[in-house]
Amino acid sequence: MIFALLAVATFFLAYTNGANDNFKGVATLFGSGATNYRKAIAWATITTFAGSLCSIFMAAQLLQNFSGKGLVPDDLARSASFLFSVGLGAALTVLLATVTGFPISTTHALTGGLIGAGLSAGPNVNFAKLGSTFFAPLLISPLIAIVVSATVYFIFRELRVRMGITEETCVCVDPAPVAVPTAAPAGAVAASATSAAAMQVTIDTSANCIRQYKGTIVGISCQKGLDAAHFLSAGAVSFARGMNDTPKIVALMLVMNDLNISLAMTAVAVGMALGGLLNAKKVGETMSKKIVAMNHGQGFTANAVTASLVLFASKLGVPVSTTHVSVGSIFGMGLVTKQANYKVILQIAMSWVLTLPIAALLSALIFKMTPHA
């Protein structure tokens, strides 16, 4: 019975995780007007699902970190009732944040759940491991994201301005053949031949290229190229999030005998996808519209920084929060553009502070009420 409840709690946590987290990867697409909500959440769902499946091969260390081993005694970490309490307490915390529209960290909620259920069972929490393995990455990662994002965007913006690149700038190719003289015998009239190698390549606005050349112009505007890069970077963030969060949730079920890890990760991936599709809009509005007004370049930079940091952390088994990194990256943009909404940032920061104690309290209460085998 307790194993069935544990499986349900894990799937519920996956669902609430998807509802609170899935849209964060594509928030810049929606916020900058690159696409509408439906297309953004569809792209987030596809790429998050892919990241979840890849976590089977690339993020095994996170499975061990969030199983509770080393943080609480081994016999407690192998207790299904303990893990059920952790999972349900974390899920209820994430659900509360989702319905109120606050983007919080499932990683933070799980950490709180581990602490609360662990303390409810007795003085069993290894606070030294808690600080080095969990707290340090959670506290430092958003600060790193703010600094890196602000620095990278400042450099990109200065380069763009100095090079004179605007939304109208286009790399244009005139594919019309150009006449090239060919060698002729002495006394003969020189002939002409066509050569594809003589195509004209120009960096200008597409309108100027069309006026300058009479042939058919093939052009790739900088704006279209940036839009494509923006979509890819948003997909990379969602992929990284799926790969980082899925093992943390599946870790709750490691206590089950003969657990099929691949099947468990697939089930969690489905739960995350459903949560994002059905209940992501409130958090999506906060992430997209309320932190800072963004253009395509700012959105691309924030996504590129977020994806890089989260993928790097996942590979090392460091439990960073995609939420913290993503919000930090977006806020970094606001610092450079001086358009950050400090009131909203303060509210989000307060929700982060409350996440751990709320999850700890809920998990402790659930553990007290749960029968122990």
Order of alpha helices (4+ residues) and beta strands (2+ residues): alpha-alpha-alpha-alpha-alpha-alpha-alpha-alpha-beta-beta-beta-beta-alpha-beta-alpha-alpha-alpha-alpha-alpha-alpha
